[in-house]
Amino acid sequence: MFYIFSLLMLAVIMVNGWTDAPNAISSCVSTRSMSPKGAVCLAAICNFSGCIAMSLISSRVAETVFNIVDLSEYPDKVLPSLSAGMCAVVIWSALASKCGIPTSESHGLLAGISGAAFAKTLSLSVIDLGEWAVVIAGLALSTLPSFLVAKLLYSAMRSILSHFPRRVVIKHFTRAQICSAASSALLHGAQDSQKFLGVYMLGLSLLNNDLGGESFEIPIPLVCICASAMTLGTLLGGMKIIKKVGVDMVSLDADGGTAADMSSSAVLTLCSFFGIPVSTTHAKACAMMGVGSCTKKGADKKIILEIFVAWLLTFPICAAIGFLLSYFLFQ
């Protein structure tokens, strides 16, 4: 069962790199600051670097995820529950990515394993509601603040740069956005890898008969494997999502894309510092919406509604799929 669990974890990490990482570079592709292939390669390198760097700096996000469910009294149910939860993420992400809708695999993972753990015990006591409160707080912190900071930053930039020739402004920000997009991809690797490593450490702890949820060290080889899987997933693309967010939802120039990147990166950095698990998908998409609200064309309200509905459905659908798989299949 442990080998199945390990393979599923690698599959989920790859799916995350395939579907989540494109959000980090969607703005620089839409503004044509980089070619799609160049941006994907940049995201792959930065994802890998972010994963390694964050693991060396802090594991607070991973510890929060590690404690999201408490199955210390049911050691034989840990791996089946986690496996069912990961299958739920793959199923939901595949459906969403087919429509080009960005979803949060990390939130889907937490919901999936919570639903699966509940199925094994039929008791809410195995779910740590305190840690879930941190996750919900992270959801709030990664959406509205990203929107507002991006809106304010872009408005200030437009006011300051209005006296300069537009052609010169775009030329300089085209270069600047490569750096800002790199920071977004770096933080995606830093944040999302920690969530998956936290779940994997929970499974590994079963082998050591230590499910207490205390502080732990993540082995560097495991970090490298996680980073490699995410990088491989990123290289596979996700162009539908890039088009949906970076072209169809909102059309940005290089200065607007830079403002969106800087705003989402600031929010992600702050949350990572306090060990709050957040979604890079939510932060980046909301930042782009904030910039779009300042433009004449604005953002496509129909697509925004689709994205928000998908975000809201991620929790109950992944929890339900995890529950059903855990109850009927993963015994």
C-alpha positions in Angstrom: 0.0 0.0 0.0 2.9 2.4 0.8 4.2 2.1 -2.8 0.7 2.9 -4.2 0.6 5.8 -1.9 4.0 7.1 -3.0 3.1 6.7 -6.7 -0.2 8.6 -6.2 1.6 11.4 -4.4 4.1 11.8 -7.3 1.1 11.8 -9.7 -0.7 14.5 -7.7 2.5 16.7 -7.5 2.9 16.3 -11.3 -0.7 17.3 -11.8 -0.1 20.3 -9.6 2.8 21.4 -11.7 0.8 20.8 -14.9 -2.3 22.8 -13.8 -1.3 25.2 -11.0 2.1 26.4 -12.3 0.7 27.9 -15.5 -1.1 30.5 -13.4 2.2 31.9 -12.2 3.3 32.6 -15.8 -0.1 33.4 -17.4 0.4 37.1 -17.2 3.8 37.2 -18.8 2.5 35.0 -21.7 -0.6 37.2 -22.2 1.4 40.4 -22.3 3.9 38.7 -24.7 6.8 39.4 -22.4 7.8 35.8 -23.0 6.9 33.1 -25.4 4.8 30.2 -24.0 7.6 27.7 -24.2 10.1 30.2 -22.6 7.7 31.0 -19.8 7.0 27.3 -19.1 10.8 26.6 -18.9 11.2 29.6 -16.6 8.3 28.3 -14.4 9.9 24.8 -14.3 13.3 26.2 -13.1 11.7 28.5 -10.5 9.3 25.8 -9.2 12.2 23.5 -8.5 14.2 26.3 -6.9 11.3 27.4 -4.8 10.6 23.9 -3.5 14.2 23.4 -2.4 14.6 26.9 -0.9 11.5 26.8 1.2 12.3 23.4 2.6 15.7 24.7 3.8 14.2 27.9 5.3 11.0 26.7 7.0 8.6 23.8 7.2 5.7 25.6 8.9 3.3 25.2 6.1 4.1 21.5 5.8 3.5 21.1 9.6 0.1 22.8 9.3 -0.9 20.3 6.6 0.7 17.4 8.5 -1.8 18.0 11.3 -4.9 18.5 9.2 -6.2 15.0 10.1 -5.3 13.0 13.2 -5.4 9.3 12.6 -2.9 8.4 15.3 -5.5 6.1 16.8 -6.1 4.4 13.5 -2.6 3.7 12.0 -4.0 1.0 9.6 -6.3 3.6 8.1 -3.7 6.3 7.3 -2.4 5.2 3.9 -5.8 4.2 2.5 -7.3 7.5 3.6 -4.4 9.5 2.1 -4.5 7.5 -1.1 -8.2 8.0 -1.6 -7.8 11.8 -1.0 -5.1 12.0 -3.6 -7.2 10.2 -6.1 -9.9 12.7 -5.5 -7.5 15.5 -6.4 -6.5 13.9 -9.7 -10.1 13.3 -10.7 -11.3 16.8 -9.9 -8.2 18.5 -11.5 -8.6 16.5 -14.7 -12.2 17.6 -15.1 -11.4 21.2 -14.3 -8.3 21.4 -16.6 -10.2 19.9 -19.5 -12.4 23.1 -19.3 -9.3 25.3 -18.8 -10.5 26.3 -15.3 -7.7 26.9 -12.7 -8.3 25.1 -9.4 -6.2 24.6 -6.3 -4.8 21.1 -6.1 -3.5 21.8 -2.6 -7.0 22.8 -1.3 -8.4 19.8 -3.1 -5.9 17.6 -1.4 -6.8 18.8 2.1 -10.5 18.4 1.4 -9.9 15.0 -0.2 -7.9 13.5 2.7 -10.4 15.0 5.2 -13.3 13.4 3.5 -11.4 10.1 3.2 -10.4 10.2 6.9 -14.0 10.8 7.9 -15.1 7.8 5.8 -12.8 5.5 7.7 -13.9 6.6 11.2 -17.3 8.3 10.7 -16.1 10.8 13.3 -15.3 14.5 12.9 -12.8 14.1 15.7 -10.1 12.9 13.2 -10.3 16.3 11.5 -8.4 19.2 13.1 -10.8 22.1 12.8 -8.2 24.5 14.2 -5.8 23.7 11.2 -8.8 24.0 8.9 -9.5 27.5 10.2 -5.9 28.4 9.2 -6.6 27.0 5.7 -9.8 29.1 5.4 -8.0 32.1 6.7 -5.4 31.6 4.0 -8.1 31.4 1.4 -9.4 34.8 2.5 -5.9 36.3 2.7 -5.0 35.1 -0.8 -8.0 36.5 -2.6 -9.4 39.9 -1.6 -6.0 41.3 -0.5 -4.4 40.2 -3.7 -7.2 41.9 -5.7 -6.9 45.2 -3.7 -3.1 45.4 -3.6 -2.9 44.8 -7.3 -5.7 47.4 -8.0 -4.0 50.0 -5.8 -0.5 49.3 -7.1 -1.5 49.5 -10.8 -3.5 52.7 -10.2 -0.5 54.2 -8.6 1.8 53.0 -11.4 -0.5 54.5 -14.0 -0.6 57.8 -12.2 3.2 58.0 -11.9 4.0 56.7 -15.4 1.3 58.8 -17.2 3.9 61.4 -18.1 6.2 59.0 -19.9 5.7 57.7 -23.5 3.7 54.6 -23.4 6.1 52.8 -25.7 9.0 53.4 -23.3 7.0 52.2 -20.4 6.0 49.0 -22.1 9.5 48.3 -23.2 10.9 48.5 -19.7 8.1 46.6 -18.0 8.4 43.8 -20.6 11.8 43.1 -19.1 10.7 43.7 -15.6 7.8 41.2 -15.9 10.2 38.3 -16.6 11.6 38.9 -13.1 8.1 39.3 -11.5 6.8 36.2 -13.3 9.9 34.3 -12.0 9.0 35.3 -8.4 5.5 34.1 -8.9 6.7 30.7 -10.1 9.3 30.5 -7.3 6.6 31.1 -4.6 4.3 28.6 -6.3 7.0 26.0 -5.8 7.7 27.1 -2.3 4.0 27.1 -1.1 2.6 24.1 -2.9 5.5 21.7 -2.4 5.2 22.2 1.3 1.6 21.0 1.3 2.3 17.8 -0.5 5.4 17.2 1.5 3.3 17.6 4.7 0.9 14.9 3.5 3.7 12.6 2.5 5.4 13.0 5.8 2.1 12.0 7.5 2.3 8.7 5.5 6.0 8.2 6.2 5.4 8.7 9.9 3.3 5.5 9.8 6.4 3.5 9.2 8.0 4.9 12.3 4.9 4.5 14.4 4.9 8.2 15.1 1.6 9.9 14.2 1.7 12.5 16.9 1.9 15.5 14.5 5.0 16.9 16.3 7.6 19.0 14.6 9.6 17.1 12.0 12.4 17.3 9.5 11.7 16.7 5.8 14.6 14.6 4.3 16.4 16.5 1.5 16.2 13.6 -1.0 12.4 13.6 -0.5 12.3 17.4 -1.2 14.3 16.8 -4.4 12.0 14.1 -5.6 9.0 16.3 -5.0 10.6 19.3 -6.8 11.5 17.1 -9.7 8.0 15.7 -10.1 6.5 19.3 -9.9 9.1 20.5 -12.5 8.2 17.6 -14.9 4.5 18.4 -14.5 5.2 22.1 -15.3 7.1 21.2 -18.5 4.0 19.3 -19.7 2.3 22.6 -20.1 -1.2 23.7 -19.2 -1.8 26.1 -22.1 -5.6 25.9 -21.8 -5.3 27.4 -18.3 -2.8 30.1 -19.5 -5.2 31.1 -22.2 -8.3 31.1 -19.9 -6.7 33.3 -17.2 -4.2 35.3 -19.1 -6.1 36.0 -22.4 -9.8 35.3 -22.0 -10.4 36.4 -18.5 -8.4 39.7 -18.7 -6.1 41.3 -21.2 -3.1 43.0 -19.6 -0.1 45.1 -20.8 3.4 44.5 -19.4 3.0 47.1 -16.6 -0.3 45.6 -15.6 1.1 42.0 -15.6 4.0 43.2 -13.5 1.7 44.8 -11.0 -0.3 41.5 -10.8 2.9 39.5 -10.3 4.3 41.8 -7.6 1.0 41.9 -5.7 0.4 38.2 -5.6 4.1 37.5 -4.8 3.8 39.9 -1.8 0.7 38.2 -0.4 2.3 34.7 -0.9 5.5 35.7 0.7 3.7 37.1 3.8 1.5 34.0 4.2 4.5 31.7 3.7 6.4 33.6 6.5 3.6 33.0 8.9 3.2 29.3 7.8 -0.3 29.8 6.3 -1.1 27.5 3.4 -2.5 29.5 0.6 -3.2 28.9 -3.1 -1.0 30.5 -5.7 -3.9 30.0 -8.2 -6.2 32.2 -6.1 -3.6 34.9 -5.3 -2.5 35.3 -8.9 -5.9 35.1 -10.6 -7.3 37.7 -8.1 -4.4 40.0 -8.6 -5.0 39.9 -12.4 -8.7 40.6 -11.7 -7.6 43.6 -9.6 -5.5 45.0 -12.4 -8.2 44.2 -15.0 -10.7 46.2 -13.0 -8.6 49.3 -13.7 -8.6 48.9 -17.5 -11.2 50.0 -20.0 -12.0 46.5 -21.2 -12.1 45.1 -17.6 -12.3 41.4 -16.9 -14.7 38.9 -18.3 -17.3 38.5 -15.6 -18.6 35.2 -17.1 -15.1 33.6 -16.8 -14.6 35.1 -13.3 -17.9 33.5 -12.2 -16.8 30.1 -13.7 -13.5 30.3 -11.8 -15.1 31.3 -8.5 -17.7 28.6 -8.7 -14.9 26.0 -9.4 -13.0 27.3 -6.4 -16.0 27.0 -4.1 -16.8 23.5 -5.5 -13.3 22.2 -4.9 -13.8 21.7 -1.2 -17.1 19.8 -1.2 -16.5 17.8 -4.4 -13.0 16.6 -3.4 -14.2 15.8 0.1 -17.1 13.8 -1.4 -14.9 12.0 -3.9 -12.4 11.2 -1.1 -15.2 9.9 1.1 -16.7 7.7 -1.5 -13.3 6.2 -2.7 -12.2 5.7 0.9 -15.5 4.1 2.0 -16.0 1.8 -1.0 -12.6 1.1 -2.6 -9.6 1.9 -0.4 -9.9 -0.7 2.4 
